Amino acid sequence: MMATLRQSPIAATIAFDEDGVRHGFLRLPYSRDDSAWGSVMIPITVAKNGEGPTALLTGGNHGDEYEGPIALFDLARSLKTEDVSGRVIIIPAMNYPAFRAGTRTSPIDKGNLNRAFPGSPDGTVTQKIADYFQRTLLPMADIVLDFHSGGRTLDFVPFAAAHILSDKNQEAASFAAVAAFGAPFSMRMLEIDAIGMYDTAAEEMGKVFMTTELGGGGTATALTAGIAKRGVANVLRHAGILHGTVEAAETRWLNMPSGECFTFAEDEGLIEPLVDLGQPLRRGDVLARVHPVSHTGAEPIVFQTKLDGILAARHFPGLVKAGDCIAVVGVTE
């Protein structure tokens, strides 16, 4: 007989089904050396007004990506009941331990939340967070927006994105949300590692799902934070949840049609970028060189693009290791 999956240990301190704006926490018991009966307290806001669709808005899936938390903490502070028709669930920092540490993965268990789904109520702290989203929050949602940027190791042209899906109605609805977001670029996205992703969990439930990559380098800028704040409001208006009309913005569509979009380092060294973000590329153009650093006099390794397009992402720190992603090419439509 199959064992029954136990109830999540996470408890919300606020109600999801009552009208009004409420601020509280997702409380996850976590016994540790400095707090025997301690908890991880993940901030959450729920704004509800009558019947209507539900938007689940998340940032901090990776803890060193800041545009989403900026936009969502600001929205949680400013949103009023009368602004809403339906429900908005705002979690500015999903992987709260990672967010507080400023790291991609959790300092508690080294868990990458965006590779931990469907999670487990009996697992690590990160797996328990994933399980709560999988079994409690995602089923409530009609539309899901999960903010990302490059963190400390990548930098992107600012884009919103959705995935090519087998369900073409779901795909069309997701790309309509991307268009409404109004980032400078919009991406039809290919994932090179989709197993365990929050994206995949939402899409397999039939949800309208979109995400972003809005910069990187482990910080945010006035430009990228502004794109995030304007974009989330646009998505809510597009969904009919936030009153008002979508603020029109010009976007340039890109594709990631194959693994040839990605370039990876095969050895360690010092990276010399030869193309800046957003610049056009032709197949065979040199993207970057990696100089050996263990001795002088050696020739650098040269990396060329395999596709025509623009440079959509690049490695951010000056030193690379074998296996690091050096660059991503977006194919222009």
C-alpha positions in Angstrom: 0.0 0.0 0.0 1.3 3.5 -0.9 2.2 5.6 2.1 0.1 8.8 2.5 2.2 12.0 2.1 2.1 13.8 5.4 0.9 17.4 5.9 3.3 20.2 5.3 5.0 21.5 8.4 4.7 25.0 7.0 1.8 27.1 8.4 0.6 30.4 7.1 -0.1 33.1 9.7 -2.7 34.8 7.6 -5.8 33.6 5.8 -5.9 33.2 2.0 -9.7 33.4 1.5 -10.6 36.6 3.4 -11.1 39.9 1.7 -8.6 42.6 2.6 -4.8 43.0 2.5 -2.9 40.9 5.1 0.8 40.7 5.8 2.2 37.7 7.6 4.5 34.8 7.3 4.9 31.2 6.1 6.3 29.7 9.3 8.5 26.7 8.9 9.8 25.0 12.1 13.6 24.8 12.0 15.4 23.6 15.2 19.0 24.7 15.2 21.8 25.4 17.6 20.8 29.0 18.4 17.0 28.4 18.5 15.8 25.0 19.7 12.2 25.7 18.7 13.1 28.1 16.0 11.4 28.8 12.6 12.2 30.1 9.2 9.7 33.0 8.7 9.0 33.7 5.0 7.2 37.0 4.5 3.9 36.9 2.5 1.1 39.3 1.6 -2.3 38.3 0.4 -4.6 40.9 -1.1 -8.2 39.7 -1.9 -11.3 41.5 -3.1 -14.3 39.4 -4.1 -14.3 36.7 -6.8 -11.7 36.6 -9.6 -8.5 35.0 -10.7 -5.5 34.5 -8.4 -2.0 35.6 -9.3 1.0 34.1 -7.4 3.9 36.5 -7.5 7.4 35.3 -6.4 10.9 36.5 -6.1 14.1 35.3 -4.4 13.8 31.8 -5.8 17.5 32.3 -5.9 18.7 34.5 -3.1 21.2 36.7 -5.0 18.6 38.0 -7.5 17.1 41.3 -6.4 14.7 42.9 -9.0 11.9 40.6 -8.0 12.2 41.2 -4.3 12.4 45.0 -4.9 9.3 45.0 -7.0 7.3 42.6 -4.7 8.2 44.2 -1.4 7.1 47.5 -2.9 3.9 46.1 -4.3 3.1 44.4 -1.0 3.5 47.7 0.8 1.4 49.7 -1.7 -1.4 47.4 -2.8 -4.9 48.3 -1.5 -8.0 46.1 -1.4 -10.0 48.4 -3.7 -7.2 48.1 -6.3 -7.9 44.4 -6.7 -10.6 42.1 -8.2 -9.7 38.6 -7.2 -6.6 37.7 -5.3 -2.8 38.4 -5.3 -0.4 36.2 -3.3 3.0 38.0 -2.9 6.1 36.2 -1.7 9.1 38.4 -2.4 11.7 35.9 -1.2 10.7 32.2 -1.8 14.0 30.8 -0.6 14.2 33.2 2.4 17.4 31.7 4.0 19.2 32.2 0.6 17.8 35.7 0.2 19.0 36.7 3.7 22.5 35.2 3.0 22.7 36.8 -0.5 23.5 33.4 -2.0 21.9 31.4 -4.9 21.3 28.4 -2.7 20.2 28.0 0.9 23.0 28.4 3.6 21.1 25.8 5.7 21.1 22.8 3.3 22.7 24.2 0.1 19.4 23.6 -1.6 18.7 25.2 -5.0 14.9 25.8 -4.6 14.5 26.0 -8.4 15.7 22.4 -8.7 13.9 21.0 -5.6 10.3 20.5 -6.9 8.0 18.7 -6.2 9.8 18.8 -2.8 9.0 16.8 0.3 7.3 17.6 3.6 9.9 15.2 5.3 12.9 16.6 3.5 15.4 19.4 4.0 14.3 23.0 4.6 14.5 23.7 0.9 12.5 20.6 0.0 9.8 21.6 2.5 9.4 25.0 1.0 9.1 23.5 -2.5 6.5 21.0 -1.2 4.4 23.8 0.2 4.4 25.7 -3.1 3.7 22.4 -5.0 0.7 21.3 -2.8 -0.7 24.5 -1.3 0.2 27.6 -3.3 0.4 26.6 -6.9 -3.1 24.9 -6.9 -4.6 28.2 -5.8 -3.1 30.2 -8.7 -4.3 30.9 -12.2 -1.3 32.9 -13.3 2.3 32.7 -11.9 5.0 35.2 -12.3 8.4 34.2 -10.9 11.1 36.9 -11.1 14.7 36.0 -11.9 18.0 37.7 -12.9 21.5 36.5 -13.3 22.6 36.6 -9.7 26.3 36.9 -8.9 27.5 34.8 -11.9 25.5 35.9 -14.9 24.3 39.1 -16.5 21.4 39.4 -19.0 19.7 41.8 -21.3 16.4 42.5 -19.4 13.8 40.1 -20.7 10.5 38.4 -19.7 10.0 34.8 -20.8 7.8 31.8 -21.1 8.4 28.3 -22.5 7.4 26.5 -25.6 4.7 24.1 -24.4 2.8 21.1 -25.9 -0.5 22.7 -24.8 -0.7 25.6 -27.3 -3.6 27.4 -25.5 -1.5 27.4 -22.3 1.5 28.5 -24.3 -0.4 31.3 -26.0 -1.7 32.6 -22.7 1.8 32.5 -21.2 3.3 34.5 -24.1 0.4 37.0 -23.9 1.4 37.6 -20.2 5.0 38.0 -21.3 4.0 40.6 -23.9 1.9 42.5 -21.3 4.9 42.6 -18.9 6.6 44.8 -21.5 10.3 44.2 -20.9 12.8 45.5 -23.4 13.2 41.9 -24.7 10.8 39.0 -24.6 12.1 35.4 -24.9 10.7 32.1 -26.1 12.8 30.2 -23.8 14.6 26.9 -23.8 15.7 25.4 -20.5 18.9 23.3 -20.4 18.1 21.9 -17.0 14.3 21.8 -16.4 14.1 18.9 -13.9 12.9 20.0 -10.5 12.0 23.5 -11.6 9.3 25.7 -10.2 8.5 26.6 -13.8 7.9 22.9 -14.7 5.7 22.3 -11.6 3.5 25.2 -12.5 3.3 24.3 -16.2 2.4 20.7 -15.5 -0.6 21.9 -13.5 -1.8 23.9 -16.5 -1.0 27.3 -15.0 -0.2 30.4 -17.0 3.5 30.8 -16.1 6.1 33.4 -17.0 9.5 34.4 -15.6 12.2 37.0 -16.2 15.9 37.6 -16.4 16.4 41.2 -15.6 20.1 41.8 -15.3 22.6 40.3 -12.9 25.9 40.6 -11.2 24.4 40.1 -7.8 22.7 43.6 -7.7 19.9 45.6 -9.3 19.9 48.9 -11.1 17.4 51.7 -11.4 16.6 50.5 -14.9 16.0 46.9 -14.0 14.1 47.6 -10.8 11.9 49.9 -12.7 11.2 47.3 -15.4 10.3 44.8 -12.7 7.9 47.2 -10.9 6.2 48.3 -14.1 6.0 44.7 -15.5 4.3 43.1 -12.5 1.7 45.8 -12.5 1.1 45.2 -16.2 0.7 41.5 -15.7 -1.9 42.0 -13.0 -3.8 44.4 -15.2 -3.6 42.0 -18.1 -5.0 39.3 -15.9 -7.9 41.5 -14.9 -6.8 41.5 -11.2 -5.4 45.0 -10.9 -7.6 47.9 -12.0 -6.3 50.0 -15.0 -4.9 49.4 -18.4 -1.6 47.8 -19.4 1.1 50.4 -19.9 2.3 49.9 -23.4 6.0 49.3 -23.9 8.0 48.2 -26.9 9.6 44.8 -26.7 11.9 42.8 -29.0 11.2 39.1 -29.3 14.0 36.5 -29.1 14.2 32.8 -29.4 16.4 30.1 -27.8 15.8 27.4 -30.3 18.5 24.9 -29.3 21.4 24.1 -27.1 23.6 25.9 -29.7 22.5 29.1 -28.0 24.8 28.3 -25.0 28.6 28.5 -24.8 30.4 26.8 -21.9 34.0 27.0 -20.7 36.1 23.8 -21.0 38.9 25.0 -18.7 39.6 27.6 -16.1 41.0 31.0 -16.8 40.5 34.8 -17.1 37.6 35.7 -19.4 38.0 38.6 -21.9 34.6 39.6 -23.3 34.8 40.7 -26.9 31.1 41.5 -27.3 28.8 43.4 -25.0 25.2 42.5 -24.0 22.7 43.3 -26.7 25.2 43.5 -29.5 24.4 41.7 -32.8 26.3 38.5 -33.7 26.8 36.5 -36.8 27.6 32.8 -36.7 31.4 32.3 -36.2 31.9 35.7 -34.5 34.3 35.5 -31.5 32.3 36.0 -28.2 35.2 35.9 -25.8 38.6 34.6 -25.1 39.7 32.7 -21.9 43.4 33.3 -21.0 45.2 30.6 -19.0 46.4 32.0 -15.7 48.7 29.3 -14.3 51.6 30.6 -16.5 52.4 33.2 -19.1 53.0 32.8 -22.8 50.0 30.5 -23.5 47.5 31.2 -26.2 43.9 32.1 -25.1 41.0 29.7 -25.8 38.7 31.4 -28.4 34.9 30.9 -28.2 32.7 31.5 -31.3 29.0 31.8 -31.6 27.1 29.0 -33.4 24.1 31.1 -34.3 23.1 34.6 -35.6 21.4 36.8 -33.0 22.4 39.0 -30.1 24.4 38.4 -26.9 21.6 37.8 -24.4 23.6 36.7 -21.4 27.3 36.6 -20.4 29.4 35.3 -17.5 29.8 38.0 -14.9 32.9 37.4 -12.8 36.3 37.8 -14.4 37.4 34.2 -13.7 35.7 31.1 -15.1 35.9 27.5 -14.3 35.4 24.5 -16.5 31.6 24.0 -17.1 30.7 27.7 -16.5 28.3 29.2 -19.0 30.2 31.9 -20.8 27.4 33.3 -23.0 23.9 32.8 -24.3 22.8 34.0 -27.8 19.2 35.0 -28.4 18.0 34.6 -31.9 16.1 37.6 -33.1 12.7 37.2 -34.8 
